Amino acid sequence: MAIIPFTRPLVLATASPARRRLVAEAGFSFIPDVASIDESPQDDEKVAAYVERLARQKAEAIVPPALDAVIIAVDTAIGIDGAIIGKPRDREDARAILKRLSGCEHQVASAIALRDIASATIDVEVTATTVRFSSLDDGMIDWYLATGEWKGRAGAYAIQGKGAALIDEVRGCFTNVIGISIPTLLRMLRAASA
């Protein structure tokens, strides 16, 4: 049973198993889908604008299964010192990202785009959470890289897994750091069902 009643067809456009799990744990049935778009940042683009643009483009790229469907698309990235940090290209890129985050605060920004086919609207909300990393020595970074958990993760870590050992503090929405703010999603779905 869902946290809130929602009876319309719901499409969740994400390849992230963690996002899918969070939405399913909130009790929502959904049709999984994936949108393939160019995720390259634009010149001088800030992290909030970046994830907002990508979430909107992903929502627009999905073919709706029904005229009353609601499409949810999400994008997450990390911002530190004005730079956007996405998913690592390889192990050495992951090492460089973890060294950059070590002992510092960064912002995790996730955008949720809700495309309501019936009303022909797209609403986008961005949630930002501040995360402070512990100071990581080479041994800790080597240990984490050996887990393989960094693969395909914005910022090269997964807070819901072994990556929790890297974190000193989280200020804001915890599920946002995993990849989708469940409180924001609930608010948006309530508005769509009104």
Order of alpha helices (4+ residues) and beta strands (2+ residues): beta-alpha-beta-alpha-beta-beta-alpha-beta-beta-alpha-beta-alpha-alpha
